[in-house]
Amino acid sequence: MEKEQKVILIRITVAAVITGVLLVLKALNLLDLPIWALFLLNLVPYLIAGYDVLLEAGEGIVHGELLDECFLMAVATLGALALGWLSGGDFYEATAVMVFYQLGELFQDLAVERSRKNITELMDLRPEYANLYRGSDNDLNTGSDHSLNDLDTVRTAPEDVPAGSYILVKPGERIPIDGIVVRGESGVDTAALTGESVPRTARPGDELLSGCVNLNSDLLIQTTKEFSQSAVSRILELVENSGERKARSENFITRFARIYTPVVCALAALLAVLPPLLTLLIKGTDPRWTLWLYRALAFLVASCPCALVVSVPLAFFAGVGGAGRNGILVKGSCFLEALSRTDTVVFDKTGTLTRGNFEVVRVEAAMLPESELLELAAHAELDSPHPIGQSLLRAYGRTPDPKRVDNIVNVSGKGVTAVVDGRRIAVGNASLLSADPAGFKPGTDDNSAREDAGCTVVYVAVDGVYAGRILISDELKPTAAEALRLLRQSGKSGGTGVNKTAMLTGDRQDVGDRVAGELGIDEVYGGLLPENKVEQLEKLLDTVPEGRKLAFVGDGINDAPVLVRADIGIAMGGIGSDAAIEAADIVLMDDDPVKIPAAIKTARRSMRIVYENIVFAIGIKLLTLVLVAAGLGGMWLAVFADVGVMVLSVLNAVRALRPVSV
């Protein structure tokens, strides 16, 4: 509890004690005082409890911001004091209303603070410093892992560490910048980023994201990015900016409150004036102005819309935090709302449903020895960042000689051409070989009829003549099948879940069909270039039912246009490219496909809580207003209804903080 909240609690307690003492003295007939004295005595606890409410109401009047909850409470309680004077000294109700109102506000603040604190702790990943290595690179090639603690390091701000630097992360410290382990082996806690409770072991060559915690031993890490581009910075930016994109439900509540408050104020005024006037004019009897004024004031207290105004945005905010606990970063509440209405989920294949770790499984040479064919292909792929090119380099097993290579040209979505040892080499798919301007054309492929077992095929041509092919395989992610099963299961609930899945891939159609068959994906579109993926997504968007949404899941830089075009773009944050993460609306920090149904389930739960709060708050408000207007409830019912609805709605909203299980 913060200092300000402790002060409010003390004020509430003091006001309640003084009021209680006055009530006891009155019951014992020990308060036989003039009415002005009773008024002053009761004014003390009233002001102790609510002077800040009166000040805020006054400031609102000065700035032209009328009709907020402070204004309503000030008018109602001051009116109750006036009625107490008219009724002969019953001032206790005004103080009691103010005390319970402040108590409800305190409960609300504590609940909101707790939810924000949980989210802040969850996202409190920003490291305070980095241990920057100041020695020479040659020194790192000598000594053992046990000498890491003896390295010459200096503490510096993570923002001041350039990419490519070496940093030392000691046990218990948070990894400040994304990088690759150079020396050391240790357990790493990734829960804050991925939601994975089991620590992973980091070894030389492993990539680590900033925000993870080193558990056991010293790690020497070479940074791959600047701090501003690291995972921890991206996460903090996403969370800080998530409130800027409000959901339609959230905006509806804001608009609703602006209309609702003046309407109920007008109704309260009519309730205070119209019934007594009609009684006087029609019946000619006592209009009972005091009674109807009291009902109007109670009507104002009951009408405060704070439960809606506070609990609905809080439910969205808590939903974003609950998703974060599962390693799912949502860039705004509007995307949470859109995700809850997902009907179709479209996947990229490589790196999304498969590991993206291609391995050469077979080399089939047509005119050269297999080793020479692989050597030429590896040299042509010398500078390739593509996973297929990297697999060729790994299969070659040696470092290609750059002096042997010239005129490397990467052809997007097709492959690469180069000159190796004076020979023109083309490495890629059949489209590259048949359309290359140098006239490369595949010759007779004696093995083309052989069963490829769903492998990706890389064709190689030398000086315009087909030289053979290399078969490369990529394995499914362990949780891909479970993710698709959960998505299909969600579509069985009366058409409100995911009813269709599809896959867009640059691989051959038969490779896509094999993966789709194993996972149970409904539709597959293979052999697509980046621009073809956008065209196909447009067609899929036309098939989505009105009011429902399409989500696309991808990881590569070529997925960025599709992520932007989809209703909801979901990027793989661990291995995904920066372009994909920037273009996406939702980021999965550990690249686990099973987080997709978890994200949808989180969104639906958050929206269910939002609708529960809207229906509950409006329903109780309307019932209370009717009862108060009919004289079946007074100021006590009004304040209990207002405070009770507010507290229950806030507590219900906080439920969205809990991570979902799938």
N, C-alpha and C positions, 0 to 999 in steps of 0.2 A: 504494500500500500504506500503510495506516494505521500509526501508531506501535506500537500493540499487536501488530499482525501482524508488524511488523519484529522486535519483541522475541521473539515466538514462533519466528520463523525463526532468530534468533541462538541461542536455546535449543536448537532442534532440531540446528543445526549443531554447537554445542559438545558436546552429548550424543553425537552420531554420531561426532565426532572422537575423543572420549575412549574410547568403546567400541571404535572401530577400533584405537586405539593398544593397548588392553588385549588385543584379539584377536591383534595382531601380536606383542606380548610373550609371549603364551601360546604362539603357534606357534613362537617361538624358544626356548621353555623358560626364559624369564626371569621367570616369575611363580611361583616355587616358594615360596608363602606359605601360612600357615595359612588354613583355610577362612573364619574370621571376618574376616581381613584382605581376602581376595578379595571377601567379601560387602560390606564397607565401601567398597572401591574401586569395585565395580559399582553400589553404591547412589548414588554421586555423580551419574553420568550419568542414572541412572533418575529421581532426584528433580529434576534440572535439566529433564529432558524432561517429566515428568508430575506435578509437585507440585500444579499447579492442578486436575488431574483428580482427584487424591486428596482435595483440599480440597472440591471440588464434590460428590464422592461422600459425604464426611463430612457436609456440610450437608444433603444429601438424606436421610441417615439420621436426622439430628437433627429435621428437619421432617417426617419420615414419608413422604418422596417417594422411595421405593426403586425399584429396578428400571429406572433410566434407563441410558443408554449409559455415563455416567461410573461408575456403580456396577458395571456389568458389566465395564468395562475395569479398574477398580481390583481387583476380586476376581480377575480372570484373571491380571493381571500380578503381584500380590502372591502369588498361588498359584504362579506360575512361579518367583518368587524362593524360595519355600519348597521347591519341587521341586528347585531348583538346589542348595540346601543339602543336601537328602537325596541328591542324585546326585553330590555331591562337588565342587561349585564351578562348575557351568555356569549362571552368572547372566545371560549375555549375551542370551538370548532374551527375557527380560522387558523389558530396556531397548530392544531392537530393536522389540518389539511396540509399546511406548509411543511410540517415535520415529516409526514409520510411522503410527500412529494420529494423532498430532499433525500429521504432514505431510498426511495426508488431510483432517483438519479444516481445516488452513490452505488447502488447495486449494479446499475447499468454501466457506470464508468468502470467498476471493477471487472465486470464481465468482458467489456470491450478491451480493457487494458490487458487482461489475461490472454485474450485471443491474439492481440497484437504482439504481446510479449512472446507467445509461442511461435508466431510467425517470424518475429525478429530473431529469436534464438535459432530457429531453423535456418534462417538465411544469414546469420551472423558469421559469414565465411571470410570476411575481409581480414587478411593477415596484417599484423602491425609492422612487420619488418621482414627482410630477407638477408640471409647470411651470404654475402657476395664474395666469391673466391677472388683473391688479388694476385695470386702467383701466376707463373707461366704455364702454358698448356703442357710443356714437356714434363713438368713436375708431376702431372696427373698420371703419366704413364709409368711411374715408378712407385714402389711401396705397395703395401697391402691394404685391404679394406679396413684393417684395424687402425691405420694411420690417418683415417679421414678426420678425426678430431684434432689432428695436429696441423691441418691445412690453415693457411693464412687467410682468414676471412674477416669481413667487417660488416656490421649491421648497417643496413641502408633501407630506405623506403622502397617498396616493391615497384613503385612507379619509376624509379631511377635505374632499374636493371634492364639493360638492352637485351634484345633477343640474341641467343647464342652464347650468353654468359653462363658461368657455372655457379650454382648456389648449393650450399650445404644445408640440409634439413635434418635437425636432430630429433631424437625421440620426444614425442609430445608436442612437437611444433606442427603448425598447419603449413601445407605446401603453398607457397605464395604465388607461384607462376607456373603455367603449363610447361611441361618439359619431359625429357627422356632420361631415365636412370642411366648414369655412366658407371658408377661404382656403388657397391653396397647391396644388401638384401634385407628387406624388412616387411613387416605387416603394415598394411595401410587401411585405415578406416575411411570408407567412401560413403557412409550412410547419409551425410549431409547433402551430398550431391545426387546420389542414385537411389536412396532409400534402402539400399542393400545392407542388412545388419551384419552379415558375415564379412570380416576383414579379408582382403585379398593380399597375396604376396607379391611384392614388387622386386623385380630382378633387373640387372643391366639389360638395356634394350627396351624395357617396358615404358610406355607413355603414361604419365600421371597428370591428372587435372588439378589445378589449383583449388583449394578449399578442402582437399582431403587431409587427414591427419596421419602423420608418421607415428607408428606405435612402438617399434622395438629398437632399431639400430639406425646409425647414421646413413644418410643417402646423399650421394653427390649427383645432382641433376643438372643437365644442360637445358637451358630454357629454349623453347621453340617459338615463343611469342612474347610480345611486350605485355605488361600487366593489364593494360587497357583492353587487350584482345583476348585475355585469358578467360577461362570458364567462370571464375569467381566474379570477374567484372561484368560478364554478360548476365549472370544470374542476378546480381544486385541491380543492374539496370532494368532487367525485366520486371522484377518485383516492385521497384520504385515507380515504374511507369505503368504498372498494371491498372492503377486507379484512373488513368487518363481515358481509358476506353470503357465507358460504362455500358452495361447491358440495357436492353429496352425496358426490362422490368424495373431496373434501378431508376432510369429516367422517368418512367411512368409514375413512380412514387413521388419523385420531386415535383412533377407537374400536378399530381393529385393533391399534394399538401397545399400547393399554392391556391388551388380552387376550393378545397375542402374547408380550410380554416376560415376564410371570409364568409363562406356559406353558413357554417355553424354559428359564427358570431351574429350573423343576421337572424338566424333562427332563434338564438338566445334572446336577442332584442325583441323579437316578435312574441316570444314566450313570456317576457316580462311585461309587455304592454297590451297585447291583443286580448288574451282571456279576461283580464280585469275590466278592460274597456267594454267588451261584449257583455260581461256580467252587469256592468253599471248601466249600459244603454238599453239592453233588452229586458233584464229582470228588475233593474232598479234597486238591487240589493248591494250589500257591502262588496266592493271589488276585490278586497284582500290583496292590496298591492304588495305587502311584505311577503306573503306566501309565494306569489308568483315571481317576485324578484329573487327570492331564495332559490326557487326551482331553476330560474334562468342562470343564476350563478353556478349552481351544481351542474347544470347542463354544460356550461363552459369548461368546468374542471374535467368532466367526463369526455369532452370532445377533443382533448389534446392528441394530436396525431403522432406523438413522439415514438410510439412503438413501431409504426411503419417507417418513419423517417430514419430511425436508427437501425432497426433490426434487418431490413432488407439489404442495404449496402454492406452491413456487417456479415450477412450470410454469404454474399459474393466474395467479400474479402477473405472470410474464413475458408470458402471453397478453394480459392487460389492457394491459400496456405496449406490446406489439406492435400491438394494435388502436389504441392512442393514436397510434402512429407513422403510422397510416393516417388519422388524423383521426376515429377512432371511439372514443367514450368509453363504457366499460362500467362500470356502477355496482356490480358485484360479480361474483365468480367464479361464483356460482350462475346468473347470467344468461348467462354464457359457456357453461356446460354446457347450459342450456336451448336456447340459440340453435343449438348443434351438432345438435340433434334437430328442427330446424324442418322441418315438412312443408308448411305452407300459409303464404303471405305475402299479407296483405290491405293494400291501399293506399287512402289518401285520394287525391283527384285534384288539386285546386287547391293549388299550392305544394309538392306532393310529387312528382307526375309532370309537372306543368306549371309554368311559371315563376311563375304568379300575377300576371303583368303584363298585366292586361286592357286592351284597347284597343277603342274604339268603331269598328266597321267600317261600320255603316249605321244611319241613322235613318229610320224609316217612320212618317210622321204620317198620322192618319186624319181629323182635324178642325182641325188647327192647322198653321201653318208649321213646318217641321222645326227651324228655329233656336229658335222659341218653345218647342216641345216639349222640346228639350234644355235650354233655360234653366230651365224649370220643374222638370225632373227634377234638375238640378244644385243648385238651391236647396233642394229637398227633402232632398238628400243632403249638405247643408251640413256637418254634423258627423260624417258616417259614416266609420268607420275601415276599412270593408270594401273589399277591392280593387275590387269592382264600382262602389261609390260613388265611389272615388277615380278610376276611369277616366272616369266621367261628368263629374267636376269638371275633369279634364285636357282632355276633349273640348270642354267649354264654353269653356275658355281664358281666363276672367276670374275674378276673385274675387267670389263671390256676396255679395249685400248682406244681412247678418243681419237688418236692420230689416224686410225684406220677408217674413220667415219667422216662423212661430209654430206652437206645438203639434206639435213634431217627436216622433214615436213610432216607435221601432225595433221591428219585429215579428220575433222570432228565427226565422231560417230562411226568412223570406218576403219581407221588404223593409222599407219605411219609409213612413209617412204624415206629412203636414204641411199646414199652411195657408200658401199663398204668394199674396201680394197679395189676400188674402181668399178665395181659391179653394182648395177641398179637393183635394189632390194625393196620389195613391197611386202609388208606384214599387216594383215588385217582380215576383215571379213570378205566374203565373195563380192560384195558391192564395190569395195576398194579395187580389187583386181580387175573387175570388168569395166569399171568407169574411169580408171586412172588415165590421165591425159598422155602418159608416156606409152600407152598401148599394152599394159600388162594384161594378159588374158590367161586364165587357168587352162592348163592342158587337160588331158584325160586323167581323171582322178580314179585310180583303180580301186581305192578304198572307200569311195563315197557311199557305196551301198552298205558298208559295214555299220553295224549298230553302234551309235555313238553314246548310248546310255545317258542321254541328256547332257553331254559335255558341250562346252563352248569350243568351237573350232576356229583356229587361227590359220589362215592360208598364207603360204609364202611363195613369192615369185622372184626369180633371179633373171635379170636381163630380159624381162618380158615373157619368160617361160615358167609355167607352173612347176614348182620344185617340191611341193609336199604340204603337209598340214600338221599342226600341233594341237592335240586335244587337251583341254584344260577343264578342270572340274572345280565346282564351288559347293560347299556343303551348307545345308540349312542351319539356321540358328536353332538351338535346342528348344526354345519356347515358341517358335513360329507356329507349330501345329496347334499348341494349346491356345495361342492368341486367336487363331481363326476359329477354333471350336467355341471359345467364349463369345466371339462376335456373332457367330451363327445362333448360339443359344439365346443371346439378347434379342434376336429378331423373332423369337417365338412368343413374345409377350404381346400378342394382339396387334402386331404391326408397328409398335412404337420403338422397336430396336433397330439394329442393323439388318437390313433385308437383302443387301446385295454386296458382294465383294468382287473386285477386279484387280488385274495386275497389268501394268505398262512396263515393258522392258525393251532394251536395245538388243537383247539376245535373240537368237533364232526362235521361231514360233515353237519348234519341237522342244527346245530347252525350257521355254516358259510353260508349255503344256505339262511337262514332267513335274515341274515344281508345283504348279497349280493342282495337278492330280494328287500329289502327296499331301497338300494342305487343304484341299477342298475349296479352292477359289472358283467362283462362278464363271468369270469371263477372263480371257487372257488375250493380250494384244502384243505380239512380238515384232522384232525387227524395226523398232521405232527410233528415229532420230529425235533429238530434243524438241524440234519444232513439231514433229509428228505426235509427240506425247501431249502437247497442248491441244492440238486438233482433236485427238481422241478423247481427251478430258472434256472438251466442249460438248461432244456428242453424248458422253455419259451424264453430263449435267442436265441435258435435255430430258433424260429419263427419270430424274429424281422427282418424286411427288411434290406437289406444291406445299410449301410450309416446312419441308424437310431439307436436310443439308447433305453435301458431299464432302468427305474428308480425304485428303491425299497425304500419303506417308512416303517420305523420301529422305535421301541423305547426301546425294552428290550435288556438285555445282550445276550440273545440267538439269537438276530437279527444281532449281529455283523458280523458273517461269511457271512450272506447273503448281508449285506450292502457293505462289501468289494468285493464280487463277482459281484455285479450288476455294470452296466456301470456307473450309478450315484446312490450313496447311500444318502438317505435323512433321517435324524434322528430328532425325537422330542426332542427338547433341554430342555424343562421345566421339564417334568417328566421322560425323557429318561435317561437310564443308562449312566455312564461315558464311558463304553466300546462302546456303540452304537454311542455316539457323537464322540468319537475318530476315529471310523472306517468310519464314514460318510464323504461325500464330501460336503454336505450342511446340515445346522442345522436350524430348525424352532424353534425360541426361545419361542413361546407361545403355541406350540403343536396344533395349529389350522390347520385342514386339508385344509381349503380354501387357506392357504398360498402356497399350492403346485401349483395350477394353477397360482397363483400370481408369484411364482418363475419362472415358465416356460414362462409366459408372459414377465417378466423382462428380461430373457435370450434372448428371440426372439427379443425384442426391441433393446437390446444392440447389437446383431449381425446385425440387420437391419441398425443401425447407423454405425457400422463398415464398412459394405459393401457400404453404401451410401458414406462414406468418401473415401473409396478406389476408387470407380468408379468416383466420382466427382473430386478428386485430380488428378488421372491419366488422366482422360479425358481432363480437363482444361490444364494440363501440356502439353500433346501431341499437343493440338490445338495451344497453345501459342508458342511452339517450332517450329511448322510448319510455323506460321505467322512470327515469328522473322527471321527464316532462309530464308523465301521468301521475306523479306524486307517489309512486311506489318505492322510491329510493331517494335518499337525500345526498348531502355532501359527502358522507362517509362512503356510501356506495360508489359515488363518482370517483373519489380519490383511490379507493381500492381497485376499482376497475381500471383506472388509468395506470397506476403504478404496477398492479398485478399483471396486466396485459403486456406492459413494457418489459418487465423483468422476465416473464415467461418467454416472450418473443426473442429477447436477447439470448437467453439460455438455449433456446432451440436453435438459434443461428450459430452458436458456438459449436454445435454438434458437427458442423461442416468441417471443423478442423481435423477431425479424426481421419487418418488414412483409411482408404477402403481396402478390403480384401477381395481378390478375384478367384 
